[in-house]
Amino acid sequence: MARAIIVEDYQFDHAVKVAAVTGRNQIRDVALLHVLFGTALTTTEIALLRVDDYLRDDGTIKQDWKVREEIAYNGNERPLFWSNKKVSSKLDQYLDYRLNAGLGVVTKSSYRGLQPDGSLFVTENGGSMAMTKRVLDGKAHYSCDVLTSIFRKLFAQAGIEGASSTSGRRTFATKLYRKGYDLKHIQTLLGHGSVKAVRKLVECDPMNLGAIVAKAF
């Protein structure tokens, strides 16, 4: 299977512009793209996020939080930061839309009027995104094919060939590595079991290869 491509900034910006004018829920889809590329969460983890994974009771953002072990792809809790202003801005716009549309709304004023243990991202009718169960080697695994399909469609509409939902984590890791952050910190954010796994994720960076060629002579 081909490795998901690294999505460069200009491609991401284009995907966001396209998502903002196409699809059934533009505000949600723009927020989804920002969360995918700005948090290192997997597709399934995004689908399982709750409102109280993002908001405190008083409606402020949990900038320093965690990926709960019950939703983490490997069952291990890891840090989750909502400190990127671009990500939180688009998420806030989406939650405002949800409130105005009456999707997952409660009468209480806490959590900005949203159900705290309800899904952060919901379907058009306000429900949670369906999970698909698969049994491998006698162990149950869950995935969100609905969300994977949404991302696939968004990338196709933007004409970004080779991009998939797993491009988010690879792009996140590679961009941090380009900026000089060490592999150990990137490993912590991604939740990988070893630095070797992170190195494999960021190796053969096409931008770095281009830089090498540019300096060949």
VENQUIVEN-V615535 format. One record per residue. BURIAL is # if it has 16 or more other C-alpha atoms within 10 Angstrom, else .. Layout:
BEGIN
burial=BURIAL
burial=BURIAL
END
This chain:
BEGIN
burial=.
burial=.
burial=.
burial=#
burial=#
burial=#
burial=#
burial=.
burial=.
burial=.
burial=.
burial=#
burial=.
burial=.
burial=#
burial=#
burial=.
burial=#
burial=#
burial=#
burial=.
burial=.
burial=.
burial=.
burial=.
burial=#
burial=#
burial=#
burial=#
burial=#
burial=#
burial=#
burial=#
burial=#
burial=#
burial=#
burial=#
burial=#
burial=#
burial=#
burial=#
burial=#
burial=#
burial=#
burial=#
burial=#
burial=#
burial=#
burial=#
burial=#
burial=#
burial=#
burial=#
burial=#
burial=#
burial=#
burial=.
burial=.
burial=.
burial=.
burial=#
burial=#
burial=#
burial=.
burial=#
burial=#
burial=#
burial=#
burial=.
burial=.
burial=#
burial=#
burial=#
burial=.
burial=.
burial=.
burial=.
burial=#
burial=.
burial=#
burial=#
burial=#
burial=.
burial=.
burial=.
burial=.
burial=#
burial=#
burial=.
burial=#
burial=#
burial=.
burial=.
burial=#
burial=#
burial=#
burial=.
burial=#
burial=#
burial=.
burial=.
burial=.
burial=#
burial=#
burial=#
burial=.
burial=.
burial=.
burial=.
burial=#
burial=#
burial=#
burial=#
burial=#
burial=#
burial=#
burial=.
burial=#
burial=#
burial=#
burial=#
burial=#
burial=.
burial=.
burial=.
burial=#
burial=.
burial=#
burial=#
burial=#
burial=#
burial=.
burial=.
burial=.
burial=.
burial=.
burial=.
burial=.
burial=.
burial=.
burial=.
burial=.
burial=#
burial=#
burial=#
burial=#
burial=#
burial=#
burial=.
burial=#
burial=#
burial=#
burial=.
burial=#
burial=#
burial=.
burial=.
burial=#
burial=.
burial=#
burial=.
burial=.
burial=#
burial=#
burial=#
burial=#
burial=#
burial=#
burial=#
burial=#
burial=#
burial=#
burial=#
burial=#
burial=#
burial=.
burial=#
burial=.
burial=.
burial=.
burial=.
burial=.
burial=#
burial=.
burial=.
burial=#
burial=#
burial=#
burial=#
burial=#
burial=#
burial=#
burial=.
burial=.
burial=#
burial=.
burial=.
burial=#
burial=#
burial=.
burial=#
burial=#
burial=.
burial=.
burial=#
burial=.
burial=.
burial=.
burial=.
burial=.
burial=.
burial=.
burial=.
burial=.
burial=.
burial=.
burial=.
END
